[in-house]
Amino acid sequence: MATVLIPLPHRDYDPSEVAVPWRVLTQARHRVVFATPDGGMAMADPIMLSGEGLDLWGWIPGLRKIPLIGLLLRANHDARRDHAALVTDAAFGAPLRWDALHAGAFDGLLLPGGHCARGMRSYLESKLLKNLVAEFFAADKPVAAICHGVLLAARSQRSDGRSVLYGRRTTGLTWALEKSAWSLTRITRFWDPDYYRTYRETSDQPAGYMSVQQEVSRVLADPADFLDVPKGAPQYGRKASGLVRDSDADDTPAFIVRDGHYLSARWPGDVHRFAREFAAMLPA
């Protein structure tokens, strides 16, 4: 049985990217430990659980309870079921503190994502977590990162000052996926048009410069080391559309990249395959 650490922000983590791996890992008889900035229980992004607030009428009390676009963008049924079970888990309710963590206490590290800037920036910008990620890579222990979790890995530096992802292949939230969700919700959630962008470009930066894909690509040995679904791949349409998610029974929409003890994925639609692959990478 391996012990896996999942660090979380105070709030706004993606529920699919935490709850599904927790279930898959625990079903594989691995132990999952959580950590937050101060040891308090974390809260998921509520919009990704309910779907409320992603429609044109989402700012109107009462009507916001009738999601339409939100039903497509929120966590799916399986992920919401897993999250309801997660919040009753004793380990989830009693997380460690970020400042009490060291890589030697764990067999693996999983970095989930979430895009909402209000909660995620403290996680993505934490010096404590960046140093911790670097420890795991230096020890060559299994590390899995999905969506914005890849951005935290990319910002973590080796002793030579390069990113821990320098010289590795990775995927992460692609600009195509990030832009499509943002383009839709900047219209339907017009009162908060940047909900789907954790970081926005300044006036002198080109479109997408602060996207996950472009920031991660800038720290790689070669920008081509950031991988997306290759054209002509089997089930390309299902993998690239951003409309179809994988499940316990169907891996075909998922796309993941493994490079040694490092595993990465793009978005919640990859999470079932991502979790199963990571479970298999851990010591028995």
C-alpha positions as CSV (number, residue, x, y, z in Angstrom):
1,M,0.0,0.0,0.0
2,A,1.4,3.4,-1.0
3,T,0.7,6.7,0.7
4,V,-0.3,9.5,-1.7
5,L,-0.4,13.2,-0.9
6,I,-2.9,15.5,-2.6
7,P,-2.4,19.1,-1.6
8,L,-5.4,21.4,-2.0
9,P,-6.1,25.2,-1.8
10,H,-8.6,26.5,0.8
11,R,-11.2,26.6,-1.9
12,D,-12.1,26.2,-5.6
13,Y,-10.3,23.0,-6.5
14,D,-11.9,21.0,-9.3
15,P,-14.1,18.3,-7.7
16,S,-13.6,15.8,-10.5
17,E,-9.8,16.0,-10.4
18,V,-9.8,15.3,-6.6
19,A,-12.7,13.0,-6.0
20,V,-12.2,10.5,-8.8
21,P,-8.5,9.9,-8.1
22,W,-9.3,9.6,-4.4
23,R,-11.8,6.9,-5.1
24,V,-9.6,5.0,-7.6
25,L,-6.6,5.2,-5.4
26,T,-8.4,4.0,-2.2
27,Q,-10.1,1.2,-4.2
28,A,-6.6,0.1,-5.2
29,R,-5.8,0.0,-1.5
30,H,-3.6,3.0,-1.5
31,R,-3.8,5.6,1.4
32,V,-4.6,9.2,0.4
33,V,-3.5,12.1,2.6
34,F,-4.7,15.7,2.0
35,A,-3.1,19.0,2.9
36,T,-4.3,22.6,2.9
37,P,-2.6,25.9,3.8
38,D,-3.6,25.9,7.4
39,G,-5.0,22.3,8.0
40,G,-8.6,23.4,7.5
41,M,-11.0,21.4,5.4
42,A,-10.9,22.4,1.7
43,M,-14.0,23.4,-0.4
44,A,-14.5,22.6,-4.0
45,D,-15.5,25.2,-6.6
46,P,-19.2,25.3,-6.0
47,I,-20.0,26.2,-9.6
48,M,-18.4,23.0,-10.8
49,L,-20.6,21.0,-8.5
50,S,-23.9,22.7,-9.1
51,G,-23.5,24.2,-12.6
52,E,-25.3,27.3,-11.3
53,G,-24.1,30.6,-12.5
54,L,-22.9,29.6,-15.9
55,D,-26.0,30.7,-17.8
56,L,-27.2,34.1,-19.0
57,W,-29.7,34.1,-16.2
58,G,-27.3,32.8,-13.6
59,W,-27.1,36.2,-11.8
60,I,-30.9,36.2,-11.1
61,P,-31.9,34.6,-7.7
62,G,-34.2,31.7,-8.3
63,L,-33.5,31.4,-12.0
64,R,-29.9,30.5,-11.3
65,K,-31.2,27.2,-9.9
66,I,-32.1,26.2,-13.4
67,P,-28.8,25.5,-15.1
68,L,-28.5,24.7,-18.8
69,I,-25.0,25.5,-20.0
70,G,-24.0,24.7,-16.4
71,L,-25.2,21.1,-16.8
72,L,-22.6,20.6,-19.6
73,L,-19.7,22.2,-17.8
74,R,-20.1,21.0,-14.3
75,A,-18.7,17.8,-12.9
76,N,-20.6,14.8,-14.3
77,H,-22.8,12.4,-12.3
78,D,-20.0,10.0,-11.4
79,A,-17.6,12.8,-10.2
80,R,-20.4,14.4,-8.1
81,R,-21.1,11.0,-6.5
82,D,-17.5,10.5,-5.7
83,H,-17.2,14.0,-4.3
84,A,-20.2,13.5,-2.0
85,A,-18.4,10.4,-0.6
86,L,-15.0,12.3,-0.4
87,V,-16.3,15.0,1.9
88,T,-17.2,12.3,4.4
89,D,-13.7,10.8,4.4
90,A,-11.8,11.2,7.7
91,A,-8.5,12.0,6.0
92,F,-10.2,14.7,3.8
93,G,-11.7,16.2,6.9
94,A,-8.4,16.4,8.8
95,P,-5.8,17.6,6.3
96,L,-2.2,18.3,7.1
97,R,-0.7,21.8,6.8
98,W,1.4,22.7,3.8
99,D,4.3,23.8,6.1
100,A,4.4,20.3,7.7
101,L,4.9,18.4,4.4
102,H,8.1,16.7,3.2
103,A,8.4,14.3,0.3
104,G,10.1,11.6,2.4
105,A,6.8,10.9,4.2
106,F,4.9,9.9,1.0
107,D,5.2,7.5,-1.9
108,G,3.6,9.7,-4.5
109,L,2.1,13.1,-5.2
110,L,-1.0,14.1,-7.1
111,L,-1.6,17.7,-8.2
112,P,-5.2,18.4,-9.1
113,G,-6.3,21.6,-10.8
114,G,-9.1,24.1,-10.8
115,H,-9.3,27.4,-12.7
116,C,-11.1,29.8,-10.4
117,A,-8.6,32.5,-9.5
118,R,-10.1,33.3,-6.1
119,G,-9.0,30.1,-4.6
120,M,-6.4,28.6,-7.0
121,R,-3.8,31.3,-7.1
122,S,-2.6,30.6,-3.5
123,Y,-2.1,27.0,-4.5
124,L,-0.4,27.7,-7.9
125,E,1.9,30.4,-6.4
126,S,2.8,28.7,-3.1
127,K,6.6,28.6,-2.5
128,L,6.0,25.8,0.0
129,L,4.3,23.6,-2.6
130,K,6.8,24.4,-5.4
131,N,9.6,23.3,-3.1
132,L,7.7,20.2,-2.2
133,V,7.1,19.3,-5.8
134,A,10.8,19.8,-6.5
135,E,11.5,17.4,-3.7
136,F,9.4,14.7,-5.2
137,F,11.0,15.0,-8.6
138,A,14.5,15.0,-7.1
139,A,13.6,11.8,-5.3
140,D,12.2,10.3,-8.5
141,K,8.9,9.5,-6.8
142,P,5.7,9.2,-8.8
143,V,4.1,12.5,-9.5
144,A,0.7,13.0,-11.3
145,A,-0.6,16.4,-12.4
146,I,-3.8,17.3,-14.2
147,C,-5.1,20.5,-15.7
148,H,-3.8,23.5,-13.7
149,G,-1.8,21.1,-11.5
150,V,0.6,20.9,-14.4
151,L,1.2,24.6,-14.0
152,L,2.2,24.1,-10.4
153,A,4.7,21.5,-11.5
154,A,6.0,23.7,-14.3
155,R,6.7,26.5,-11.8
156,S,8.6,24.2,-9.4
157,Q,12.4,24.5,-9.9
158,R,15.3,22.1,-9.7
159,S,18.5,23.0,-7.9
160,D,19.8,24.3,-11.2
161,G,17.0,26.8,-11.5
162,R,15.2,25.0,-14.4
163,S,11.7,23.7,-14.1
164,V,11.3,20.2,-12.9
165,L,9.5,19.6,-16.3
166,Y,12.5,20.7,-18.3
167,G,13.6,17.8,-20.5
168,R,10.3,16.0,-19.9
169,R,7.2,15.5,-22.0
170,T,3.9,16.7,-20.6
171,T,0.4,17.6,-21.4
172,G,-1.9,19.9,-19.4
173,L,-4.9,22.1,-20.0
174,T,-4.6,23.0,-23.7
175,W,-5.2,26.5,-25.0
176,A,-7.9,25.1,-27.3
177,L,-9.9,23.7,-24.3
178,E,-9.2,26.7,-22.1
179,K,-10.2,29.2,-24.8
180,S,-13.4,27.3,-25.8
181,A,-14.8,27.3,-22.2
182,W,-13.7,30.9,-21.6
183,S,-15.2,32.1,-24.9
184,L,-18.5,30.5,-24.0
185,T,-18.8,31.6,-20.4
186,R,-17.5,35.2,-21.0
187,I,-20.9,35.5,-22.8
188,T,-23.1,33.4,-20.6
189,R,-21.5,34.6,-17.4
190,F,-21.2,38.2,-18.6
191,W,-21.0,39.7,-15.1
192,D,-17.8,37.6,-14.4
193,P,-16.4,37.0,-17.8
194,D,-13.0,35.8,-16.7
195,Y,-14.3,32.9,-14.5
196,Y,-12.6,30.4,-16.7
197,R,-9.2,32.2,-16.8
198,T,-7.0,32.0,-13.8
199,Y,-4.5,34.4,-15.3
200,R,-5.3,37.0,-18.0
201,E,-3.0,38.6,-20.6
202,T,-1.9,42.2,-20.3
203,S,-2.4,44.6,-23.2
204,D,1.1,43.9,-24.6
205,Q,0.8,40.1,-24.5
206,P,-0.7,38.0,-27.3
207,A,-3.8,35.9,-26.8
208,G,-3.2,32.8,-24.8
209,Y,0.2,34.0,-23.5
210,M,-1.0,33.4,-19.9
211,S,-2.8,30.1,-20.7
212,V,-1.7,26.9,-19.0
213,Q,-0.3,25.5,-22.2
214,Q,1.8,28.5,-23.1
215,E,3.2,29.1,-19.6
216,V,4.1,25.5,-19.3
217,S,5.6,25.3,-22.8
218,R,7.9,28.3,-22.0
219,V,9.8,26.3,-19.3
220,L,10.2,23.1,-21.3
221,A,13.4,22.1,-23.1
222,D,11.4,22.3,-26.3
223,P,7.9,23.7,-26.6
224,A,7.1,20.6,-28.7
225,D,7.4,18.6,-25.5
226,F,3.9,19.9,-24.6
227,L,1.7,17.2,-26.2
228,D,-1.9,17.3,-27.3
229,V,-3.9,14.6,-29.1
230,P,-2.2,13.9,-32.4
231,K,-4.2,14.4,-35.5
232,G,-5.2,11.0,-36.8
233,A,-5.2,9.4,-33.4
234,P,-7.9,6.7,-32.8
235,Q,-11.0,8.4,-31.4
236,Y,-9.5,11.8,-32.2
237,G,-12.8,13.6,-32.2
238,R,-13.9,12.3,-28.9
239,K,-10.5,13.1,-27.3
240,A,-10.2,16.6,-28.7
241,S,-13.8,17.9,-28.6
242,G,-13.9,18.9,-24.9
243,L,-17.5,17.6,-24.9
244,V,-16.9,13.9,-24.0
245,R,-15.5,12.7,-20.7
246,D,-14.0,9.3,-19.9
247,S,-15.4,7.0,-17.3
248,D,-14.6,3.8,-15.4
249,A,-15.9,1.8,-18.4
250,D,-14.7,4.0,-21.3
251,D,-11.1,5.3,-21.7
252,T,-11.5,6.4,-25.3
253,P,-12.1,10.1,-24.7
254,A,-9.0,10.4,-22.5
255,F,-5.5,11.6,-23.3
256,I,-2.6,11.3,-20.9
257,V,1.2,11.5,-21.1
258,R,3.6,9.5,-19.1
259,D,7.3,10.3,-18.9
260,G,9.1,8.0,-16.4
261,H,7.6,8.6,-13.0
262,Y,5.7,11.7,-14.2
263,L,2.1,11.5,-15.4
264,S,0.0,14.3,-16.8
265,A,-3.5,14.9,-18.2
266,R,-5.4,17.8,-19.7
267,W,-8.8,18.2,-18.0
268,P,-11.5,16.4,-16.0
269,G,-12.5,14.5,-19.1
270,D,-9.2,12.5,-18.7
271,V,-9.5,11.9,-15.0
272,H,-10.6,8.2,-14.8
273,R,-7.8,6.9,-17.0
274,F,-5.3,9.4,-15.3
275,A,-6.2,8.0,-11.9
276,R,-6.0,4.4,-12.9
277,E,-2.6,4.9,-14.6
278,F,-1.3,6.7,-11.5
279,A,-2.5,4.0,-9.1
280,A,-0.6,1.4,-11.2
281,M,2.6,3.5,-11.0
282,L,2.7,3.4,-7.2
283,P,4.5,0.8,-5.2
284,A,2.2,-2.1,-4.0
